[in-house]
Amino acid sequence: MNANDSVEYALDHMAKDVGKSLDATPLAIVGPILGDLDRRVRVAVESLKPELKKARVAIVLDTGGGVVELVEQMVTILRHHFQELYFVIPDRAMSAGTIFALAGDAIWMDYASCLGPIDPQIEKDGKLVPALSYVVQYDELVKKSLAGGISPAEYVLLQKLDLADLHSYQQARELSVSLLEEWLSKYKFKDWTETETRKLPVDAAMKQGRAREIAHALSDHTRWKSHGRPISMAVLKRDLNIRIDDKATTIELAESVRLHFNLLVDYGVRRGSPQTVHVPGCCI
């Protein structure tokens, strides 16, 4: 057994411990949501042995974000194979990663892990571009122009902005919000049957309205100020009223996730790979 085989053997056992804690099939996704990540997820899930397939999947997710269309495809793949998606965030799930996590039935975090604003990213010239920043800047320049208060330098910037790019940025923002509205109301709020204080019955319209509020709050550039602003579990629960489960309250889960995640990160560095997708028996 070589060194890589030994690490993957250890990863398999640690992943099974995570799955056992949540009575779920374990899956880990670490790295940017780019390229063929959706294909990797499909290959990993389809490689699972029958005895490891459960109705629920526990996804250990760590990502700085990426392309929202890949998130949509991964959710489609995972919902085909599993009835419930549980997301476990050991460190961060930013931007498109936040949309991915909020597509789940449950989210497990701790005091130090975070989600982020849902500022979608677009691949441009080999780099990820935060789309919302461009849209907000364009809107501000247009407002200044209409008010007659635009400077010559700002006018030059306005002329240089590519309208086709701006359209794609706007579409990415609208897609992010619409997906979040759909997934929150359908999955995260599926067990929400009455209001907390007045005990009134909750219908589909109320779920949709609450999902819309959260989606627009998370896409509010003026509120969060920065594409990379971390939003803690405490803020998500207190200010956005999103139900988050604290994995620190389950010692077995917290410890198994910590060991699994740390080894995954180290193994990714050793392999020189920015992305790692892992299920027991398959690490790609």
C-alpha positions as CSV (number, residue, x, y, z in Angstrom):
1,M,0.0,0.0,0.0
2,N,1.6,3.3,-1.1
3,A,1.2,6.7,0.8
4,N,-1.8,7.8,-1.3
5,D,-3.6,4.5,-0.7
6,S,-3.0,4.9,3.1
7,V,-4.4,8.4,3.1
8,E,-7.5,7.4,1.1
9,Y,-8.0,4.4,3.4
10,A,-8.0,6.8,6.4
11,L,-10.3,9.2,4.5
12,D,-12.8,6.4,3.9
13,H,-13.0,5.5,7.6
14,M,-13.3,9.2,8.7
15,A,-16.0,9.8,6.1
16,K,-18.0,6.8,7.4
17,D,-17.8,8.2,10.9
18,V,-19.3,11.5,9.5
19,G,-22.0,9.5,7.8
20,K,-22.7,7.4,10.9
21,S,-23.2,10.6,13.0
22,L,-26.0,11.8,10.7
23,D,-27.3,8.4,9.5
24,A,-26.3,9.5,6.0
25,T,-24.1,8.6,3.0
26,P,-20.9,10.8,3.4
27,L,-19.7,13.0,0.6
28,A,-17.0,15.7,0.7
29,I,-16.6,18.6,-1.8
30,V,-13.6,20.8,-1.3
31,G,-12.5,23.6,-3.6
32,P,-13.8,26.1,-6.1
33,I,-17.1,25.4,-7.9
34,L,-15.5,25.4,-11.4
35,G,-14.7,23.3,-14.4
36,D,-16.0,19.7,-14.3
37,L,-16.9,19.6,-10.6
38,D,-20.4,18.5,-11.4
39,R,-19.0,15.5,-13.3
40,R,-16.7,14.6,-10.5
41,V,-19.7,14.6,-8.1
42,R,-21.7,12.4,-10.4
43,V,-18.8,9.9,-10.8
44,A,-18.2,9.8,-7.0
45,V,-21.9,9.2,-6.2
46,E,-22.4,6.6,-8.9
47,S,-19.3,4.7,-7.6
48,L,-20.9,4.2,-4.1
49,K,-21.4,0.6,-3.0
50,P,-25.1,-0.3,-2.5
51,E,-24.6,-0.8,1.3
52,L,-23.4,2.9,1.6
53,K,-26.3,4.4,-0.2
54,K,-28.8,5.9,2.2
55,A,-31.9,8.1,1.7
56,R,-29.8,11.1,3.1
57,V,-26.4,12.4,2.0
58,A,-24.2,14.4,4.4
59,I,-22.1,16.8,2.3
60,V,-19.0,18.2,3.9
61,L,-18.6,21.4,1.9
62,D,-15.8,23.9,1.8
63,T,-15.5,26.4,-1.1
64,G,-14.8,30.0,-1.8
65,G,-17.5,30.0,-4.4
66,G,-17.8,29.7,-8.2
67,V,-20.3,29.3,-10.9
68,V,-24.0,29.0,-10.0
69,E,-24.9,26.9,-13.0
70,L,-22.6,24.2,-11.7
71,V,-24.4,24.4,-8.3
72,E,-27.8,23.8,-10.1
73,Q,-26.4,20.8,-11.9
74,M,-24.9,19.3,-8.7
75,V,-28.2,19.8,-6.9
76,T,-30.0,18.0,-9.7
77,I,-27.5,15.1,-9.5
78,L,-27.7,14.8,-5.7
79,R,-31.5,15.0,-5.6
80,H,-31.7,12.2,-8.2
81,H,-29.8,9.9,-5.8
82,F,-30.9,11.1,-2.4
83,Q,-34.1,12.2,-0.7
84,E,-32.4,14.6,1.8
85,L,-29.3,16.7,1.5
86,Y,-27.5,17.7,4.8
87,F,-24.7,20.2,4.5
88,V,-21.9,20.3,7.0
89,I,-19.7,23.5,6.8
90,P,-16.4,23.0,8.6
91,D,-15.0,26.3,7.5
92,R,-16.7,28.3,4.7
93,A,-19.2,28.0,1.9
94,M,-19.1,31.4,0.1
95,S,-21.1,32.9,-2.8
96,A,-22.2,30.0,-5.0
97,G,-21.3,27.7,-2.1
98,T,-23.9,29.5,0.0
99,I,-26.6,28.9,-2.6
100,F,-25.5,25.2,-2.7
101,A,-25.7,24.9,1.1
102,L,-29.2,26.6,1.2
103,A,-30.4,24.0,-1.3
104,G,-30.2,21.5,1.5
105,D,-32.8,20.2,4.0
106,A,-30.5,21.0,6.9
107,I,-27.2,22.9,7.5
108,W,-24.7,22.1,10.2
109,M,-22.1,24.8,11.2
110,D,-20.3,26.0,14.3
111,Y,-19.4,29.4,15.7
112,A,-16.3,29.8,13.4
113,S,-17.8,28.5,10.1
114,C,-19.5,30.9,7.7
115,L,-21.6,31.4,4.6
116,G,-21.5,34.5,2.5
117,P,-23.4,37.0,0.3
118,I,-24.8,35.3,-2.9
119,D,-22.8,37.5,-5.3
120,P,-22.5,35.1,-8.3
121,Q,-19.2,34.7,-10.0
122,I,-18.6,34.6,-13.8
123,E,-15.5,33.1,-15.5
124,K,-13.9,35.9,-17.5
125,D,-10.4,35.8,-19.0
126,G,-9.5,32.8,-16.9
127,K,-10.6,34.6,-13.7
128,L,-13.7,34.6,-11.5
129,V,-15.5,38.0,-11.6
130,P,-18.0,38.9,-8.8
131,A,-20.9,39.8,-11.0
132,L,-22.9,41.8,-8.6
133,S,-20.1,44.3,-8.1
134,Y,-20.2,45.2,-11.8
135,V,-23.9,45.5,-11.8
136,V,-24.0,47.8,-8.8
137,Q,-21.2,50.0,-10.2
138,Y,-23.0,50.2,-13.5
139,D,-26.3,51.2,-11.9
140,E,-24.5,53.9,-9.8
141,L,-22.8,55.4,-12.9
142,V,-26.1,55.4,-14.8
143,K,-27.8,57.2,-11.9
144,K,-25.0,59.8,-11.8
145,S,-25.3,60.3,-15.5
146,L,-29.0,60.9,-15.5
147,A,-28.6,63.4,-12.7
148,G,-25.9,65.2,-14.6
149,G,-23.3,64.5,-11.9
150,I,-21.0,62.1,-13.6
151,S,-17.3,63.0,-13.9
152,P,-15.3,62.7,-17.2
153,A,-13.3,59.8,-15.7
154,E,-16.6,58.0,-14.7
155,Y,-18.0,58.6,-18.1
156,V,-15.0,56.9,-19.7
157,L,-15.5,53.9,-17.3
158,L,-19.2,53.7,-18.3
159,Q,-18.3,53.6,-22.0
160,K,-15.9,50.8,-21.4
161,L,-18.3,48.5,-19.7
162,D,-19.4,45.7,-22.1
163,L,-23.2,45.6,-22.3
164,A,-23.1,41.8,-23.1
165,D,-21.1,41.2,-20.0
166,L,-23.4,43.3,-17.9
167,H,-26.4,41.3,-19.2
168,S,-24.7,38.0,-18.3
169,Y,-23.9,39.4,-14.8
170,Q,-27.6,40.5,-14.3
171,Q,-28.8,37.1,-15.5
172,A,-26.4,35.4,-13.0
173,R,-27.8,37.5,-10.2
174,E,-31.4,36.7,-11.2
175,L,-30.6,33.0,-11.5
176,S,-29.0,33.0,-8.0
177,V,-32.0,34.6,-6.4
178,S,-34.6,32.4,-8.2
179,L,-32.8,29.2,-7.3
180,L,-32.5,30.2,-3.7
181,E,-36.2,31.1,-3.6
182,E,-37.2,27.7,-5.1
183,W,-34.9,25.6,-3.0
184,L,-35.5,27.3,0.4
185,S,-39.3,27.0,0.1
186,K,-39.2,23.5,-1.2
187,Y,-36.6,21.9,1.0
188,K,-35.4,24.0,3.9
189,F,-38.9,25.1,4.8
190,K,-40.6,21.7,4.1
191,D,-41.3,21.1,7.8
192,W,-42.4,24.7,8.6
193,T,-46.1,24.3,9.2
194,E,-46.9,27.1,11.7
195,T,-45.5,30.4,12.7
196,E,-43.3,30.5,15.8
197,T,-45.1,33.1,17.9
198,R,-48.7,33.2,16.8
199,K,-48.9,29.6,15.8
200,L,-50.6,30.4,12.5
201,P,-50.7,27.8,9.7
202,V,-48.0,28.3,7.1
203,D,-48.9,27.9,3.4
204,A,-46.9,27.7,0.2
205,A,-47.2,31.5,-0.4
206,M,-45.7,32.2,3.0
207,K,-42.8,29.9,2.4
208,Q,-42.2,31.5,-1.0
209,G,-42.3,35.0,0.5
210,R,-39.9,34.1,3.3
211,A,-37.5,32.5,0.9
212,R,-37.6,35.6,-1.3
213,E,-36.8,37.8,1.7
214,I,-33.7,35.7,2.5
215,A,-32.6,35.6,-1.1
216,H,-32.8,39.4,-1.5
217,A,-31.1,39.9,1.9
218,L,-28.2,37.7,0.9
219,S,-27.8,39.5,-2.5
220,D,-28.0,43.0,-1.0
221,H,-24.5,44.4,-1.9
222,T,-25.1,47.6,0.2
223,R,-25.8,45.4,3.3
224,W,-22.7,43.2,3.2
225,K,-20.3,45.7,1.5
226,S,-17.9,42.9,0.3
227,H,-18.1,39.9,-1.9
228,G,-16.0,37.9,0.6
229,R,-17.8,39.0,3.8
230,P,-18.2,36.0,6.1
231,I,-21.7,35.6,7.6
232,S,-21.5,33.6,10.8
233,M,-24.0,31.0,12.1
234,A,-25.0,33.6,14.8
235,V,-25.8,36.2,12.2
236,L,-27.7,33.8,9.9
237,K,-29.9,32.7,12.8
238,R,-30.3,36.1,14.5
239,D,-30.7,38.5,11.5
240,L,-32.0,36.3,8.7
241,N,-33.9,33.8,10.9
242,I,-32.4,30.8,9.1
243,R,-32.4,27.5,11.0
244,I,-28.9,26.3,11.4
245,D,-27.9,23.2,13.5
246,D,-24.8,23.7,15.7
247,K,-22.5,20.7,15.1
248,A,-20.6,21.5,18.3
249,T,-23.6,20.2,20.2
250,T,-23.0,16.8,18.8
251,I,-19.4,15.9,19.9
252,E,-19.2,12.8,17.7
253,L,-20.1,14.8,14.6
254,A,-17.8,17.7,15.4
255,E,-14.8,15.5,15.9
256,S,-15.3,13.3,12.9
257,V,-15.9,16.3,10.6
258,R,-12.7,18.0,12.0
259,L,-10.5,15.0,11.3
260,H,-12.0,14.3,7.9
261,F,-11.8,17.9,6.7
262,N,-8.2,18.5,7.9
263,L,-7.0,15.3,6.1
264,L,-8.9,16.3,3.0
265,V,-7.3,19.7,2.8
266,D,-3.8,18.2,3.5
267,Y,-4.3,15.6,0.8
268,G,-5.5,18.1,-1.7
269,V,-2.3,20.2,-1.1
270,R,-0.1,17.1,-1.4
271,R,-1.8,16.1,-4.7
272,G,-1.6,19.7,-6.0
273,S,-5.3,19.7,-6.7
274,P,-7.5,22.7,-6.0
275,Q,-10.6,20.4,-5.9
276,T,-11.3,17.2,-4.1
277,V,-14.5,15.1,-4.2
278,H,-14.6,12.1,-1.9
279,V,-16.9,9.3,-1.0
280,P,-15.8,6.0,0.6
281,G,-13.9,4.1,-2.1
282,C,-13.5,7.1,-4.5
283,C,-11.4,10.2,-4.2
284,I,-11.1,12.4,-7.3
